[in-house]
Amino acid sequence: MAAHFEGSLMTNRPQAEATAIMARFGKAYFRKDPAALAEVLTGDAEWHFAFGADAPDGRVRRGVEGFLRGIEENAALFDTLRFEDTVCRWLDDDTIVMTYRVEGRRRHGEAFSLRGVELLTVRGDRLAKKDVFWKQTVP
């Protein structure tokens, strides 16, 4: 998942900083590396999934252990997930907006291709919140 970064909307933070934060997060996330996740997440980091039982916020997981649990839960839900056309940009001094297309297959289900948006709250050089929004295929 190589992300493309465009100009910021309402901040002077350099895009290189956002690129570095997201590269560190992506590396830790895809390796499922608890030590690396601890280096890129705040201690109280939250991951709000696009859907789930924790209404109205979707499925919510907290901290490094919560992120690792979320990764495993996704592996149980989906045979495949692939992110394409990823673009990240600063929204303001502490928010990165990431847009993408996600393609996948639900376990024992149909393939899908959806658009997604994530709002990523940043404190310093660490992620404090990953809030995920996907277009849905059913009403």
C-alpha positions in Angstrom: 0.0 0.0 0.0 2.1 2.9 -1.3 0.4 6.1 -0.2 0.4 9.3 -2.4 0.5 12.5 -0.5 -0.9 15.8 -1.7 -0.8 19.3 -0.4 -2.3 20.2 3.0 -5.6 21.9 3.4 -5.2 24.0 6.6 -1.7 23.5 8.1 1.9 24.3 7.6 3.0 20.8 8.7 5.2 19.4 5.9 3.8 16.4 3.9 7.1 14.6 4.5 6.1 14.4 8.2 2.7 12.8 7.4 4.5 10.4 5.0 6.9 9.4 7.7 4.1 8.8 10.3 2.0 6.8 7.9 5.0 4.7 6.7 5.9 3.8 10.2 2.4 2.9 11.0 1.9 0.8 7.8 5.1 -1.1 8.5 4.2 -1.9 12.1 0.6 -2.7 11.1 1.3 -5.1 8.3 4.1 -6.8 10.3 1.7 -7.0 13.3 4.7 -5.8 15.4 3.7 -4.8 18.9 7.0 -3.0 19.7 6.8 -1.0 16.4 3.1 -0.2 17.0 3.9 1.1 20.5 6.4 3.5 18.8 3.8 4.9 16.4 0.6 4.8 18.5 -0.2 7.0 21.6 -0.8 4.9 24.7 -4.5 5.7 24.5 -4.8 5.2 20.7 -8.2 4.1 19.4 -9.2 2.3 16.2 -12.9 2.9 15.2 -13.8 0.4 12.5 -16.3 1.1 9.6 -18.8 -1.3 11.2 -19.4 -3.2 14.4 -21.3 -3.5 17.6 -19.9 -0.5 19.4 -22.6 1.9 18.2 -22.5 4.6 17.1 -18.7 4.3 16.6 -18.4 0.9 14.8 -16.1 -1.6 16.4 -13.7 0.2 18.8 -10.3 -1.2 19.8 -7.8 0.6 22.1 -4.1 0.5 22.6 -1.5 -1.7 21.0 -3.3 -4.9 22.1 -6.6 -3.5 20.7 -4.9 -2.8 17.3 -3.5 -6.3 17.2 -6.9 -7.8 18.1 -8.5 -5.7 15.4 -6.0 -7.0 12.8 -6.8 -10.6 13.9 -10.6 -9.8 13.8 -10.2 -8.5 10.2 -8.3 -11.6 9.2 -11.3 -13.7 10.5 -13.8 -11.5 8.7 -12.1 -11.2 5.3 -10.3 -13.7 3.0 -8.5 -10.7 1.4 -8.2 -7.0 1.8 -6.2 -4.9 -0.6 -5.9 -1.1 -0.6 -5.4 0.9 -3.8 -5.4 4.5 -4.9 -4.4 5.6 -1.4 -4.0 9.4 -1.0 -3.1 11.1 2.4 -3.1 14.8 3.2 -3.1 16.9 6.2 -6.5 18.4 7.1 -5.2 20.5 9.9 -2.3 20.4 12.4 -3.4 17.2 14.0 -5.5 15.4 11.4 -4.5 13.4 8.4 -7.2 12.4 5.9 -6.6 9.2 3.9 -8.8 8.2 1.0 -8.6 4.9 -0.9 -10.3 2.1 -2.7 -10.5 -1.2 -0.8 -11.0 -4.5 -2.6 -11.6 -7.7 -0.8 -13.7 -10.8 -0.1 -15.7 -11.5 3.0 -15.0 -14.9 4.4 -17.6 -17.2 3.0 -19.0 -14.3 1.1 -18.8 -12.1 -1.9 -16.0 -10.0 -3.3 -16.4 -6.2 -2.9 -14.8 -3.0 -4.1 -15.5 0.1 -1.9 -14.3 3.6 -1.4 -12.9 4.5 2.1 -12.0 7.5 4.1 -10.0 7.6 7.3 -9.5 10.4 9.7 -6.3 9.9 11.6 -5.7 12.1 14.7 -2.0 12.7 15.3 -0.4 13.8 18.6 3.2 14.8 18.0 4.5 12.1 15.6 2.1 9.3 16.8 -1.4 8.2 15.9 -4.0 8.8 18.6 -7.1 7.7 16.6 -7.8 5.8 13.4 -11.5 6.5 12.4 -12.6 4.4 9.4 -15.5 5.1 7.0 -16.3 2.8 4.1 -19.1 3.1 1.5 -21.5 0.2 2.1 -22.9 -2.3 -0.4 -26.2 -2.8 1.4 -28.7 -0.2 2.7 
